[in-house]
Amino acid sequence: MTTFALPSPRPWLAAGAAALCLAASAVRAQASAAPLHLRIVGGLAGVNQFTRHEEPFWTREVPRLTSGRVTAEIVPYDRAGIRGQEMLRLIQLGAVPFGTTLLNVSSPQDPELALADLAAMNPDIGALRRTVAAFRPYLQRTLRERYGAELLAVYTYPAQVFFCTKALAGLADLKGRRVRTSNSSQSDLVEVLGGTPVPTSFSDIVANVRSGNIDCAITGAMSGNTIGLHEVTTSIYSMPITWGLAAFVANGAAWAALPAEVRATLQRELPKLESAVWEESGRETVEGIACNIGAASCQAGRKGSMREVRPEPADEARRRELLVSTVLPRWIQRCGPSCAQVWKQTVGPVVGIEPR
């Protein structure tokens, strides 16, 4: 059996490229005689995008679609000993032949990758679809040229919203509060609203709320429910702040080494997986709110007793003004002068905003 293996955490950097070359040679030599076994690094553990879609696709659908010629196993990146900031580099080296990278987490090294999901930019999933469609050709080209990687799918998580321990009426009430953030543009938004951004990993949110280290958290409506955030907070402000885009990427040599029929199968089936993940995220954006407030329509989560605060028209206008005045300019400052041109050539015309 030929295996594209995911090495154990720290020896990767020394052995990854050599192992990839050996694996690629073995695939070419043995493709007609032995089954392939792929090891995949997927998205976040414990959320429905992984458990309902990514994991069954690789462990059940791929063997079925290839009549057993290809088998696969998948591990969530946050249980693989990998920091999100390392993923693209490990894919480039071949230490991770097939991996999922969270684009906002990758952004300290490559801030332009965060462009399609800046805070306050996509007020609904339809807007997100349009910005991703506009940005995708640039993302594909950049990953190929900069990392020698092949973009195979783009996933999204549900809308990221505010969970707070104390009541709030809108964006202005975030002043003076310590707010969990997960990326730079979220932090920009919280800061300009007078709050204190507190970068916190997803797995540590509840502990930080319990300890009083944070007053509010930006995270997915359903994923927050999954980790019990509804049990330690009282108000949920349902304006989408960001979503959480992830790119499923292959090392270029690993992708080229697959037999042509396997590549063709994945190119045909991965868009279906992508579509299913997006549909799930759209549903969970709505159902996550329902579960946290204890609505009868809650089916997949645990019913809470939170109070939903819906954005008023004034807050919707404020959201766009914050994007124009703060979030976009700070992103361009981090990214560099050329990124203003990237904005104009990709997402800018869709959003209808010229950078200042």
ABEGO torsion letter per residue (X at the ends): XBBBBBBBAAAAAAAAAAAAAAAAAAAAAAAAABBBBBBBBBBBBGBAAAAAAAAAAAAAAAAAAAGGABBBBBBBAAAAGBBAAAAAAAAAAGABABBBBBAAAAAAABAAAAAAABBGABABAAAAAAAAAAAAAAAAAAAAAAAGBBBABBBBBBBBBBBBABBBAEAAAABGBBBBBABAAAAAAAAAAGBBBBBBBAAAAAAAAAAGABABBBBBAAAAAAAGAAAABABBBABBABAGBBBBBBBAAAAAABBAAAAAAAAAAAAAAAAAAAAAAAAAAAAAAAAAAGBAABAABBBBABBBBBBBAAAAAAAAAAAAAAAAAAAAAAAEAAAAAAAAABAAAAAGBBBX
